Amino acid sequence: MISFLVVNPFIDSLLKILSIVGLMTVSAMGLIYLERKIAARFHMRLGPTRTGPAGLLQSVADALKLVGKEDIRPASADAWSFELAPYFVFIPAFMMFVTIPFTLMLNVEMLTLGLLYIIAISSVSIVGWVMAGWGSDNRYALIGALRAAAQGISYELPLVLSVLCIAMIAQSLNLNEIIAQQTIVPNILLQPFAFFLFFTSALAEMNRAPFDIPVGESEVVGGPFVEYSGIRWSMFFLAEYTALLIMSILIVALFLGGWSWPFGEKLGTSWQILLTIMKTSLVIFLIFWVRVSVPRMRIDQLMNFCWKVLIPLALIQIFLNGLILVFHLPTFLLAVSSIMLMGVLVLIINKSMQNLNKNHIVKNNLESA
Amino acid sequence: MSNKQIETQEILVNMGPQHPSTHGVFRMVLSVDGEMITDVQPYIGYLHRGAEKLCETMDYRQGIGFMDRTEYLANFNAELSYVMAVERLLDIEVPERANWIRMILVELNRLSSHFMFVGAFGVDCGVFGTPFLYSFRERERLIDFFEEISGDRMMYAYFRPGGLAWDVPANFVSRVEEVLSSSEQGIKDMDGLLTNNEIFLSRTKQVGIIDGKAAIDWGMSGPSLRASGIEYDIRRAEPYLYYNDIDFDVITGINGDVFDRYFVRLQEMRQSINIVRQCLANLTSGAILADAAARNLRTPPGEVYIRTEAPRGEYGIYLVSNGDNRPYRLKIRSAGFSNLQALRDMVIGSYIPDAVVILGSIDIVLGEVDR
């Protein structure tokens, strides 16, 4: 636990809140810069170069510009929901930070039900999206908000189910205990399918590509955020990157062994921080990589994939895990069952691709015309 | 369970003219029931400049530049139709070298236009810029090459009635080889970035289907028509230039869906490379402008309709002359305009994101649609 060597609990919590907000804002701005640089490299561009050395100050310049902009509210907008919406997205993102373990000792407050807390808090932001979409009185925003609600609620389920797989193995919802249990074998090896589930639903939960359907730039032009400008818009933006960071740390904690794997508790705190940061960067890079590589899915395909594929398979995984754990079968069976489910998933996707090719409606050539 | 249905309401969504994926200033008003499109009302004319009327006020030489401005992604193809129409009226023979160079440039322009299509189509499908920038790199190389030849990146005005404005640079052949090999690599990149991507396939297959008969009824032409399985290519059906002597395949699709329209274009790019290689082998030296072509042309009275296969389809020029040094009437038959009419048939019954992809697959250039 962070100790500020202050006896007064009020000052202590105030400092903690300040440190959360400060740290998260700075790292979110850093992430925005990184995403622009990395995406630019994927695109064979240079990205920002002009503001500061190698464009490092680009995010700062953007933030200053956004703060300086006029805060416009459309005349027909619903004032309350329009103005409150950014906070409903912004605050949960920061609240998730509370129980994130950077090292064994370094966290704000290690909750016993930390995982449950994070899952619960992360769904609150959907309310903000819907408020933004409804309050803007704009049809693109409305469509985007409805998409966000449908997608957010649907993908909450595989997210929870995949977390459940891990919680069953660790027999705990405390993130530090989950990490400590992974000292020898990280969970990604035991449960690759759960990792895939979590990664996919986390992308959907954060509205990142290929699931950026609610904000789809080429369709609904930014979705719920169309009417937002200036500081309110930047709050959405900041929340997006904060959520990205937290989800990545969560993936590291749940599947990649957090600060623990492969060295255990022998490492000092600073090394543990470094280990966490390295693993998190890897995950974030992976998310950026996915973003620049794949097209956007369509909302009906997304829902089908969730309800017809991911959730049934996740339930099977939980059932199998239960069998293995209750009857004390050898641990490697966890990995075997998970890999088999991955195989099933690949088969299903292959099958659906074949169906696309099979349903050829051949209405061609001049003769038939 | 009660049988009472939840009451729903259709809403109108206005897409464009300032929408990021309407390819310029096209506007469509969608009636949507949830995500399902029940009706679409397209509006064109935001880029209307009266190009046809303007051409009637200019002499034939000045009109060439205007063709560039109607079809600004395939300028050489547009110039070609116009220039050929004037030549037909004048009844002059174009030197062989000029014709080969015209063919090379027209095919390269088809390449650059299709690269533009593929890149923009990637954005329509929602990839964050990667295919767009990869294809733009290739397009940029082609355009640099066109600039070396004509002196301009977009508005070339390089073809003249009777030949070409001036001869190509001395390193023409080696430069063409260079852009061809880079374009080949670019097409392979597109295969990797889009064609083999599962999400891309599921977004494009079985979407926006139009069958061959409907496509003909709407007057579609070019790759959009061939994707519906109709083997009609003006380069084959009514050969102009030296397309008779060249060996190439007419690519057709099977389903007439969005994927086929994309894939036909991608394969056509390979064919274009093939055609240019053959043209290079046949390239002769000699004059590039017919002797008969004066600077200020006066055409004998008459009328003529010339069509060529532009990247988007049939680019036709109907020219009426009354013996003056300017057209009495000039009508442009643009492929984009006719292809766009089929939009309603394709879009109704699909989802909002599909509308964007379908519009992208028709590959319109608003400058050509509105003129």
Interface residues (C-beta under 8 A of the other chain):
Chain A: A39 F42 H43 M44 R45 R139 Y140 L142 I143 L146 R147 A209 P210 D212 I213 G216 E217 S218 E219 V220 V221 R291 V292 S293 V294 P295 R296 M297 R298 I299 D300 Q301 I349 S352 M353 L356 N357 N359 H360 I361 V362 K363 N364 N365 L366 S368 A369
Chain B: I11 L12 V13 N14 H19 P20 S21 V32 G34 E35 G122 V123 D124 C125 G126 V127 F128 G129 T130 L133 Y134 R137 L193 L194 N197 E198 I199 F200 L201 S202 R203 K205 Q206 I209 D211 G212 K213 I216 S228 G229 I230 E231 T252 I254 N255 G256 Y351 I352 P353 D354 V356
